[in-house]
Amino acid sequence: MRHLSAGQILKGIIALLFVTCVCLAIAGDVQVWAFITSSAGDTPRSTIPADTPKIWVIFETKGAKRGDKFRGVLIADHAGHIAPANSKITEGKATLDGDTKAGGLSFSRPINDWPIGDYHVDIYINDRLAFTVKFAVETVRQKSEDERE
């Protein structure tokens, strides 16, 4: 069995730290912009009606490479009795083919509508938090008689 000197161990640790920092810097070069909407072709929204079938996260990346891992995590900040504050509800994952100007990820509505409350989606690229987008789920507004006709 070969014994390493303290100097050799220190050099190994420094090399490992250098490689780790380079890997983090490479992963950190990806920029992400995103917004929440109620359908894939809709405009950005800060509130979503509780009866929305899917909540969409539309995103754009800059600096993404083929094989980069994308992950969106839906978090309930304050959503009544469904979960404690800041609870993970669900997540979606994808492997990127490179940069996109119109990437999309959706979360399907629970059986009894989305619980009213405040939410956010944390977006990770290669397990690094890259962007957070906040939104609220609101009560479905009842239509007036004029709007029903």
N, C-alpha and C positions, 0 to 999 in steps of 0.2 A: 504494500500500500504506500503510495507516494504522499508525502506531507507537503503542504504548501506553506510558504513563508507568509508572514503578515503583509509584506509588500506585494506579493503575488495576489493575495486575497483582495487587498485594497484596489489593485489595478483591475481585477475582475469586476469588483463592485462598481468602479467608476465606468468601465466599459458598458456594463449592464445599464446603468443609469443613463449613459449617453444614448444608447440604442432606444431605451424607453422614451426619452425626451424627443428624439427624432421621430419616433412613431406617433407620439402625441401631437407633435407639430404638424405632421402630415395630415392626421385626422382632423386637426383643428383648422385646416385651411378651407373646409367646406362651409359655405354660408347658406343659411336657409331663411326664407321669408314665407309666411303662411297666413291664411285666414280661414275662418269658419263660415260655412254657408249651409243652406238647407237643401241644395241640390247641386249636382256637379257643374251645371252651367250658370248658377246664380252668382250674385254679387256678394261681397263681404258683408257679414252681419255680426253684430255684437250680442244680439238676442235671437233665440230660436224658439218657436212655439212648441209646447210640450207634445203635440201630436205629429211633429215632423218625423217622417219615416226613417230618414237617415241624417245624421250629422256628418257633413263633409269637411275634411281638412284639405284645402287646396294649397299646394306648396310649390315653391321654386327653389332651385339650388344653383349655386355657383361654386365650382371647384370640385364637384363630385366626380368620382371615377367609377368605371365599371366594377361592380362587385362591392361597392360601399353599402353598408347595412343601414337601412332607414327603419326607425321604430317610432310610432306615435302612441303615447300613453294617455288615456282619458282619466282625469282625476276629478272627483267630486269635492269641491272646496267646502260648500255648504249646501246639502241637498236633502234637508229634512231627515226623515227617519230611515232612509235607505242604506245609509252608511255613515260611519263617523267622519268628521271633517278631515279633508285631505286624504281620502281613500282612493286607491286605484280601482277603477271600474272595469276597464278592459284595455287591451292594446292591439295594435295591428303592426305587422312587419312586412318589409319588402326589401329586395335587393335591387339597387339602382344600376342602370345601364350607363350612367354618366349624368351630366346635368340635365335638368328638366325645367321647363317654364310652366308646366301644367300638370304636375304630379297630383295624385288624389288618393285619399284614404278615407273610408267611411266607417261609421259606427251605427249599427242598426238599433232602432227604437226597441226598448223593452216592451213586453206584452201590454202593460197598462200605461203607456205614454212615458215620456221622460219626466222624472221627478223635477219639480220646480226648484230652482236654486242656481248657484254659481259653480262654474266648472272651468277647467283649463286642460289643454293638451300640451304635454311636454314632448318635443320632437328631438330625437337622438339620431346622430349620425355616428356609426361605429361606436356605439355606447357612450358618446359624449353629448351632453345636453347642448343642443344647437339653437333652439328657439322655443318659446312658450307663447301660446295664444289663449287668451281668456274670453269667456262668453257666459251668458246666462240663459237658462231655460225659463220661459215665462208662461203664464196661464194662457190658454187658447182664448182669444177674444171672440165673444159671441157676435155674430153678424146681426145688424139691424134689419128690419123688414125691408127697407129700401135696398140694402145690399143683397138680400136674398132673391129679389125679383129680377 
